[in-house]
């Protein structure tokens, strides 16, 4: 008998939900997650008879993963602060997720849950949809936290020419660069060093002046009063040829507004949220979700900000 029961953690709005099959998300805090919009829309549109439940988990993560498996939950998303912490409780981890060092999707297997990272492919798909390719681009990443790991690995996987990582802490930027480079143990040392070059925020002017893809990975912009991320010099951002902000609420951060002012193509993180969820659902249900349904879900997500 489990000492922990997964259903005791269901928030009040979901306590009476009945379904043939359950999916869910673990995180803390979790009440404002938009993930149910994605997965319940898929279920309704495809008549899948399943429901998606947010589980607010404050502690005992491993016990709740075990309880979810024993109670037949078919799949889970994992969000902050557990994307790295969940890994020891999984029976297997996908190679990309291993290299990123973070998992956001659990898929049920005969032995337990297998971990994947769909943030990587979700971001890539959202960028590619704009007609922009990562391949051969030089990229400036703002931030070196948890979200930045998937971004850095995506840049590398899809052939970015070079990535500069700007962060308040040089040591944290350097560690991310080293971690990414170490995933290519077969490469020559000089070539590995050329892929990533961490830079102090205070020394941003050491980056060669030319055009870059900018990817904003910090939490700066979540508050309406937040200014520009890390670098206050507006001229620095004129080097952007295109830009991505992982934040989707608010939809127009100071960073995105500046890109609009300069006439630079820019997207927020809402499409990334959409596609990481769609890819997770494709894993859970062994299906392919078409663009028509994806667009319908996206429009529903947009209504949450009206």
Secondary structure as UniProt FT lines:
FT   HELIX           6..9
FT   HELIX           12..14
FT   TURN            15..16
FT   STRAND          21..27
FT   TURN            31..32
FT   HELIX           35..46
FT   STRAND          50..56
FT   HELIX           61..70
FT   TURN            71..72
FT   STRAND          75..78
FT   TURN            80..81
FT   TURN            83..86
FT   HELIX           87..89
FT   STRAND          92..93
FT   HELIX           95..100
FT   STRAND          105..108
FT   STRAND          113..116
FT   HELIX           118..128
FT   TURN            129..131
FT   TURN            135..136
FT   STRAND          138..142
FT   HELIX           146..157
FT   TURN            158..159
FT   STRAND          162..167
FT   HELIX           170..181
FT   TURN            182..183
FT   TURN            185..186
FT   HELIX           189..195
FT   STRAND          196..200
FT   HELIX           201..206
FT   STRAND          212..216
FT   TURN            220..221
FT   TURN            224..225
FT   HELIX           234..239
FT   STRAND          240..245
FT   HELIX           254..262
FT   STRAND          265..267
FT   HELIX           270..285
FT   HELIX           291..303
FT   TURN            304..305
//
